[in-house]
Amino acid sequence: MNRVLTQVYRARPSRDGDGVKINRIAGAQMNRVLDPFLMIDEIHADLAADYLGGFPEHPHRGFETITYMKAGRMRHRDHMGNEGVIGPGDVQWMTAGRGVLHSEMPEQKEGLMHGFQLWLNLPAAEKMKPAAYRDIPSTEIASYKDAHGSELRVIAGEIGIDGTRISGGLPAMATRPLLADLSVAPGADIVLEIAEYEQVLVFVYAGVNSEIDTSGLGVYGKGDQLTLRAGAQGFEALVLSGKALREPIAQHGPFVMNQPEEIEQAIRDFQQGKLVAPASG
């Protein structure tokens, strides 16, 4: 059965960090739609003034952040002594868990900066797990290109295409996240085999398809196949899904827990320097 589009939402212009220009899909009204994801942010800026301020040191607790670069370079540093740079096609997957202090700063002074940051919720039982992260270079991301020139890159989860299963290289997670980057050639159709999930989200970030314009998030209902048709210019999109947690969400800025008192504790821990475990070594 083919999945049917049930709703389309629009990303809204916003600013975050030190004045970084972004397109954002997030907020309490979107929690049910995105579950287990919490937020989709896109940075797409040619002017250095729109991204040079970056994201100076800030805390997180209770979820995971996924940064995926399309153009430009970003440097990450955290309280554990981890540091690295991700460039076009690279991914950084960070589990904030109990707590992280980190910064994300542009590693360039001019040119296009284009990338995404997604927030992926953690179940209540894992919100206070130790912090961790891994960088995934572009060369390690599984991909498939069809005869029309359409391309699928699978960062997490598994998708079938043309009888081939394409899998991301991440270990099993409670939310069973699916995250893929899809580029469809002008006028082409593509059929993705995605049977495991109740719904699938498609965020079109370039071009248009027959149902969704640029900066639109399409929600597709139950089924085992997702058929997408490109317009005359083709389109590029993120394909997302996961196991819905259906747990209460209490959020205050960079802290995402289940109950208000847990948020109050996170704020106290941050103010008292107890949010994160001491760096080892």
C-alpha positions as CSV (number, residue, x, y, z in Angstrom):
1,M,0.0,0.0,0.0
2,N,1.3,3.4,-0.9
3,R,1.6,6.1,1.8
4,V,-0.7,9.1,1.3
5,L,0.1,12.7,2.1
6,T,-2.0,13.8,5.0
7,Q,-0.7,17.3,5.8
8,V,2.0,19.9,4.8
9,Y,3.6,22.3,7.3
10,R,5.9,25.3,6.4
11,A,9.2,26.1,7.9
12,R,9.4,29.6,9.5
13,P,12.3,32.0,9.3
14,S,14.0,32.5,12.6
15,R,17.3,33.3,14.3
16,D,19.2,31.3,16.9
17,G,22.7,31.2,18.5
18,D,24.5,34.4,17.9
19,G,22.1,35.7,15.3
20,V,22.3,32.7,12.9
21,K,19.6,32.8,10.2
22,I,17.6,29.6,10.1
23,N,14.4,28.0,8.8
24,R,12.7,26.1,11.6
25,I,10.0,23.5,12.1
26,A,9.5,23.1,15.9
27,G,7.3,24.1,18.8
28,A,4.8,22.5,21.2
29,Q,2.2,22.3,18.4
30,M,4.6,20.2,16.3
31,N,5.7,17.7,19.0
32,R,3.0,15.2,18.1
33,V,3.7,15.5,14.4
34,L,7.4,15.1,14.6
35,D,7.6,12.5,17.4
36,P,10.2,11.2,18.1
37,F,11.9,14.2,16.6
38,L,11.6,17.6,18.3
39,M,12.9,20.1,15.7
40,I,14.2,20.5,12.2
41,D,16.4,23.5,11.6
42,E,17.9,24.4,8.3
43,I,20.8,26.9,7.8
44,H,21.0,28.2,4.3
45,A,22.9,31.5,4.1
46,D,25.2,33.0,1.5
47,L,26.0,36.1,3.6
48,A,28.6,35.6,6.3
49,A,26.7,38.0,8.5
50,D,23.9,35.5,8.7
51,Y,26.0,32.7,10.1
52,L,29.4,34.0,11.4
53,G,28.2,34.3,15.0
54,G,27.6,30.6,15.2
55,F,26.4,28.9,18.3
56,P,28.8,29.8,21.2
57,E,28.9,27.4,24.2
58,H,25.5,26.3,25.4
59,P,24.0,23.4,27.4
60,H,21.7,20.5,26.4
61,R,20.0,17.8,28.4
62,G,17.5,15.0,27.6
63,F,17.8,14.4,23.8
64,E,20.1,14.0,20.8
65,T,21.3,16.5,18.2
66,I,22.1,15.5,14.6
67,T,24.0,17.9,12.4
68,Y,24.2,17.3,8.7
69,M,26.2,19.5,6.4
70,K,25.5,20.1,2.7
71,A,27.9,23.1,2.1
72,G,30.4,24.8,4.4
73,R,32.2,23.6,7.5
74,M,31.4,23.7,11.2
75,R,33.6,23.1,14.2
76,H,32.3,21.4,17.3
77,R,33.9,21.6,20.8
78,D,32.5,20.2,24.1
79,H,33.2,20.0,27.8
80,M,34.6,16.4,27.4
81,G,37.5,17.6,25.3
82,N,36.0,16.4,22.0
83,E,36.6,18.6,19.0
84,G,36.1,18.1,15.3
85,V,35.1,19.7,12.0
86,I,32.4,18.5,9.7
87,G,32.1,19.5,6.0
88,P,29.9,18.8,3.0
89,G,28.1,15.4,3.4
90,D,29.4,14.8,7.0
91,V,27.2,14.1,10.0
92,Q,27.7,14.7,13.7
93,W,25.4,12.7,16.0
94,M,25.5,13.8,19.6
95,T,23.7,12.3,22.6
96,A,23.3,15.0,25.2
97,G,21.8,12.6,27.7
98,R,22.5,13.9,31.3
99,G,24.2,17.0,30.0
100,V,26.6,18.5,27.5
101,L,28.2,21.9,27.2
102,H,29.3,22.5,23.6
103,S,29.7,25.1,20.8
104,E,29.2,24.9,17.1
105,M,31.1,27.6,15.1
106,P,31.6,28.1,11.4
107,E,35.0,27.2,10.1
108,Q,34.8,29.8,7.3
109,K,34.4,33.5,6.9
110,E,32.7,33.6,3.5
111,G,30.7,31.5,1.1
112,L,27.6,29.3,1.4
113,M,26.7,27.7,4.7
114,H,24.0,25.0,4.2
115,G,23.1,22.3,6.7
116,F,20.6,20.9,9.1
117,Q,20.3,20.3,12.8
118,L,17.6,17.9,14.1
119,W,16.7,17.3,17.7
120,L,15.8,13.6,18.4
121,N,14.0,13.0,21.7
122,L,15.3,10.3,24.2
123,P,12.8,8.1,26.1
124,A,12.4,8.8,29.8
125,A,14.6,5.9,30.7
126,E,17.5,7.2,28.7
127,K,17.4,11.0,29.3
128,M,20.1,10.9,32.0
129,K,22.4,8.5,30.2
130,P,26.1,9.5,29.7
131,A,26.8,12.1,27.0
132,A,28.4,10.8,23.8
133,Y,29.0,11.7,20.2
134,R,30.3,10.5,16.9
135,D,31.3,12.1,13.6
136,I,30.2,10.2,10.5
137,P,32.3,11.2,7.4
138,S,30.5,11.5,4.1
139,T,32.5,8.5,2.8
140,E,30.9,6.2,5.4
141,I,27.3,7.1,4.5
142,A,25.6,4.4,2.5
143,S,24.2,5.6,-0.9
144,Y,22.4,4.5,-4.0
145,K,22.0,6.1,-7.4
146,D,19.4,5.0,-9.9
147,A,19.5,5.0,-13.7
148,H,17.8,8.5,-13.8
149,G,20.5,10.1,-11.6
150,S,18.3,10.2,-8.5
151,E,20.3,9.5,-5.3
152,L,19.5,8.3,-1.8
153,R,21.9,8.6,1.2
154,V,20.8,6.8,4.3
155,I,22.3,8.1,7.6
156,A,20.2,6.1,10.0
157,G,17.6,3.3,9.6
158,E,16.9,1.3,6.5
159,I,15.1,2.0,3.2
160,G,14.5,-0.2,0.2
161,I,14.9,1.1,-3.4
162,D,14.8,-0.8,-6.6
163,G,14.9,-4.1,-4.7
164,T,18.0,-3.0,-2.7
165,R,18.1,-2.4,1.0
166,I,20.2,0.7,2.0
167,S,21.1,0.9,5.7
168,G,22.7,3.5,7.9
169,G,25.7,2.4,10.0
170,L,24.5,3.5,13.5
171,P,23.8,1.0,16.3
172,A,20.3,0.2,17.4
173,M,18.5,3.0,19.3
174,A,15.2,3.0,21.3
175,T,13.6,5.5,18.9
176,R,14.7,3.5,15.8
177,P,15.3,6.7,13.8
178,L,15.2,6.9,10.0
179,L,17.1,9.7,8.4
180,A,18.0,9.9,4.7
181,D,18.9,12.6,2.2
182,L,17.1,12.2,-1.2
183,S,17.8,13.9,-4.5
184,V,15.3,13.2,-7.3
185,A,16.1,14.0,-10.9
186,P,13.8,16.4,-12.9
187,G,10.5,14.8,-13.8
188,A,11.5,11.4,-12.3
189,D,9.5,9.2,-9.9
190,I,11.1,7.4,-7.0
191,V,9.6,4.6,-4.9
192,L,11.0,4.0,-1.4
193,E,10.1,0.9,0.5
194,I,9.5,2.0,4.1
195,A,7.2,-0.4,5.9
196,E,8.2,-0.2,9.6
197,Y,6.9,3.2,10.6
198,E,3.4,4.6,11.2
199,Q,4.2,7.8,9.4
200,V,7.0,9.2,7.3
201,L,8.1,12.9,7.1
202,V,9.5,14.5,3.9
203,F,11.2,17.9,4.3
204,V,11.8,19.4,0.8
205,Y,14.7,21.8,1.0
206,A,15.3,22.5,-2.7
207,G,13.1,22.3,-5.8
208,V,9.5,20.9,-5.6
209,N,7.7,17.6,-6.1
210,S,4.2,17.0,-7.1
211,E,2.9,17.6,-3.6
212,I,5.3,19.7,-1.6
213,D,7.1,23.0,-2.3
214,T,10.5,24.1,-1.0
215,S,10.6,24.5,2.8
216,G,7.6,22.3,3.2
217,L,7.3,19.3,5.5
218,G,5.0,16.6,4.2
219,V,3.4,14.0,6.6
220,Y,2.7,10.7,4.9
221,G,0.4,8.1,6.6
222,K,0.6,4.3,6.9
223,G,1.8,2.1,4.1
224,D,4.8,0.1,2.9
225,Q,5.8,2.3,0.0
226,L,6.4,6.0,-0.5
227,T,6.2,7.3,-4.0
228,L,7.5,10.8,-4.8
229,R,7.4,12.6,-8.2
230,A,9.8,15.4,-9.0
231,G,8.8,18.7,-10.7
232,A,10.6,20.0,-13.8
233,Q,13.6,21.1,-11.7
234,G,13.9,18.0,-9.5
235,F,13.9,18.2,-5.8
236,E,16.0,17.4,-2.7
237,A,14.6,16.4,0.6
238,L,15.2,14.8,4.0
239,V,13.2,11.7,4.7
240,L,12.5,11.1,8.4
241,S,10.7,8.7,10.7
242,G,11.1,6.9,14.0
243,K,9.3,5.1,16.8
244,A,6.9,7.6,18.4
245,L,7.6,7.8,22.1
246,R,4.2,9.3,23.1
247,E,5.6,10.6,26.3
248,P,5.0,13.9,28.0
249,I,7.4,16.6,26.9
250,A,8.5,19.5,29.1
251,Q,11.0,21.8,27.4
252,H,12.8,25.0,28.4
253,G,15.2,26.1,25.7
254,P,18.0,23.5,25.5
255,F,16.5,21.2,28.1
256,V,13.9,18.6,27.1
257,M,12.6,16.3,29.8
258,N,9.2,14.8,30.7
259,Q,8.0,16.8,33.7
260,P,8.3,20.5,34.7
261,E,10.2,19.6,37.9
262,E,12.8,17.8,35.8
263,I,13.3,21.1,33.9
264,E,13.6,23.0,37.2
265,Q,16.3,20.5,38.3
266,A,18.2,20.9,35.0
267,I,18.2,24.6,35.4
268,R,19.5,24.3,39.0
269,D,22.2,21.8,37.9
270,F,23.3,24.2,35.2
271,Q,23.4,27.2,37.5
272,Q,25.4,25.2,40.1
273,G,27.8,23.6,37.6
274,K,26.3,20.1,38.0
275,L,24.7,19.7,34.6
276,V,27.6,17.7,33.2
277,A,29.9,15.0,34.5
278,P,33.5,16.1,34.9
279,A,35.7,15.5,31.9
280,S,37.8,12.4,32.2
281,G,41.6,12.5,32.3
